Amino acid sequence: MIYLEIEAILGALILGSTLVVQTRSYIRPMINTVVTQSVLLAVTATVIGVTTDAPDLIVLAALIVVLRGILIRHFLDLKLPKSKMFVKESSHGVASVSIYSVIVLIFSFLLYRYLFFQITQAPLGAIGFSMVVQGLLLIATRRNSFAHFIGYVEEENGIIFMSLTIIPLPFIVEISVLLDVLALIIVGTGLVTENVEHPRIEELMG
């Protein structure tokens, strides 16, 4: 069906935005990319809601736009230093992280294929699973609190994409996921008021 092709295209764009975030050194482009990713997720929910006659998914799409497209950008803008375009992840190497992210992407697809696909029977579920793994990678490889928070948002986007493509969850469960994101916004804005960058674990041990 045509809507399945549209869903696959949107999924590919969302996954591409996840990889783009990994290559960003400056925080402002990272925020813009994850907001774009959230909007694409909202479009995906809308397409599925229209084609399956599920108005709750259209409401979900609106909530995604409000929470992640507007509130996240607003809160992070408030916490970014005045020279917003110059907030940079100093420990970030584009070449090395790009290689790591591609390796992790391949690994996550294989892991989903051999462990979860037989249960879900949903090929597009691999995209959501990969987004969750990429979010974890972003948190693990960055020192910047803003980057950590963006990684959490990517994980939540991945969870919702999986719920849309595998078995649409009841609306109350979708709302609970979005409330988790709202809680992360509150916690995240508190975290980034402290040190923007944190030393590596081995540096702390030294």
C-alpha positions, -999 to 999 in steps of 0.1 A, spaced: 0 0 0 11 36 -6 9 46 30 34 18 39 58 33 14 53 68 29 59 54 63 91 37 52 103 69 36 96 89 68 113 62 88 144 65 66 144 103 71 141 99 108 169 74 110 190 97 88 184 126 112 196 103 140 229 98 122 232 135 115 230 143 152 259 120 158 281 140 135 272 174 149 298 192 170 278 224 178 248 221 201 226 245 181 225 222 150 220 192 172 189 208 187 176 218 152 181 183 139 164 165 168 134 190 165 132 181 128 133 144 138 104 150 162 84 167 135 90 138 111 78 115 139 46 136 143 40 134 105 45 96 107 19 94 135 -5 115 115 -1 94 84 -8 62 103 -37 78 122 -53 89 89 -49 56 71 -60 35 101 -88 59 112 -72 64 146 -77 100 157 -58 93 189 -26 91 169 -33 125 153 -36 139 189 -4 122 197 13 139 167 1 173 180 15 165 214 48 156 199 50 189 180 41 209 211 64 190 236 94 184 214 91 209 186 83 239 208 89 232 245 123 215 241 136 242 218 123 269 242 138 254 273 172 246 257 173 281 243 169 295 277 198 275 290 222 280 261 249 306 267 245 339 249 269 329 221 246 301 212 262 292 179 295 287 195 285 261 221 306 232 209 313 196 221 351 198 225 356 161 229 338 153 197 356 138 167 334 137 136 353 110 118 356 86 147 320 91 159 307 87 124 324 53 121 312 42 155 276 53 147 276 33 115 290 2 132 264 5 160 237 10 134 246 -22 116 248 -41 149 214 -28 160 198 -38 128 213 -73 130 203 -76 167 167 -66 159 167 -90 129 178 -121 148 163 -114 182 131 -94 178 118 -97 142 104 -132 147 83 -118 175 73 -84 160 71 -93 123 76 -56 117 106 -47 96 103 -9 103 106 -17 140 143 -19 134 144 18 128 129 26 162 152 1 179 183 16 161 172 51 173 172 40 209 206 25 205 219 56 188 206 77 216 225 56 241 256 60 220 252 98 219 250 98 257 280 75 261 303 94 238 296 130 247 305 151 278 281 179 271 249 180 292 229 193 262 241 164 241 231 140 268 196 155 270 192 153 232 202 116 234 174 110 259 149 127 235 162 104 206 156 74 228 120 85 235 115 92 197 127 57 190 103 41 216 73 59 201 84 50 165 86 13 176 51 16 191 37 30 159 53 4 136 50 -27 157 18 -27 176 1 7 182 -1 10 219 -32 22 237 -34 60 238 -29 61 276 5 44 271 14 69 245 5 97 268 27 82 296 56 81 272 51 118 264 48 126 301 82 109 306 96 132 280 81 162 298 98 150 330 130 147 311 126 183 299 123 194 335 152 173 347 173 182 317 169 219 321 180 215 357 211 194 346 223 219 321 223 247 346 254 229 361 286 222 343 281 221 305 308 195 301 319 167 324 352 149 326 356 113 315 353 86 341 390 78 339 398 114 345 377 114 377 395 83 388 429 99 383 
